[in-house]
């Protein structure tokens, strides 16, 4: 059975391309976590750990997500990087 790609991935693609999404967690503002972790083939608890710390997302899963969104792999890595840097800066200020 052919799996239909969620239309919200196209929306996220347009938001990333337009510069409106600048970090990994912003993707989840448009696409529900359940859709993403099921499409990646991840367990919900594993994905929750990734949401808390995007650096834990494997390159393989990051590239799968990039494929689902139909963006360049480097672009998804930049979004993850931006998220990790913001978290580090927030921890330093405390």
C-alpha positions in Angstrom: 0.0 0.0 0.0 1.4 3.4 -1.0 1.8 5.8 1.9 0.5 9.3 1.2 2.8 12.1 2.4 1.2 14.6 4.8 0.5 17.9 3.1 1.9 19.8 6.1 5.4 18.8 5.0 4.9 21.0 1.9 3.8 23.8 4.2 7.0 23.4 6.3 9.1 23.3 3.1 7.6 26.7 2.1 8.1 28.1 5.5 11.8 27.0 5.6 12.4 28.3 2.1 10.7 31.6 3.0 12.9 31.9 6.1 10.1 31.7 8.6 11.3 28.5 10.2 14.8 28.9 11.7 15.1 26.0 14.2 14.1 22.3 14.5 11.4 22.8 17.1 9.5 25.3 14.8 8.8 22.4 12.4 6.7 20.8 15.2 4.6 24.0 15.3 3.2 23.0 11.9 3.5 19.2 11.9 2.3 17.2 14.9 4.9 15.1 16.7 2.9 12.0 16.1 3.0 12.4 12.3 6.8 13.0 12.4 7.8 10.2 14.6 5.6 7.7 12.8 6.9 8.8 9.4 10.5 8.5 10.7 9.7 5.1 12.2 10.7 6.1 15.7 9.2 5.3 19.1 7.3 8.2 20.6 9.6 8.2 23.7 12.7 8.3 21.6 11.3 11.1 19.5 10.4 13.0 22.7 14.1 12.8 23.7 15.0 14.3 20.3 12.5 17.1 20.8 14.2 17.9 24.2 17.7 17.7 22.7 17.8 17.8 18.9 21.5 17.0 18.9 20.4 13.4 19.7 18.7 13.0 16.2 20.9 10.7 14.1 22.1 11.9 10.7 20.1 9.1 9.1 16.8 10.3 10.8 17.7 13.9 10.0 18.2 13.0 6.3 14.8 11.1 6.4 13.1 14.2 7.7 14.8 16.3 5.1 13.5 13.9 2.5 9.9 14.1 3.9 10.1 17.9 3.9 11.8 17.8 0.5 14.7 20.1 1.5 18.4 19.7 1.3 20.0 17.6 4.0 22.3 20.5 5.0 19.3 22.7 5.6 17.8 20.3 8.2 21.2 20.1 9.9 21.3 23.9 10.0 17.9 24.0 11.7 19.2 21.4 14.3 22.4 23.4 14.8 20.4 26.6 15.3 18.3 24.9 18.0 21.3 23.5 19.8 23.1 26.9 19.8 20.1 28.7 21.2 19.9 26.1 24.0 23.6 26.5 24.9 23.3 30.3 25.0 20.2 30.0 27.3 22.1 27.7 29.7 25.1 30.1 29.8 22.9 33.0 30.8 21.5 31.1 33.9 
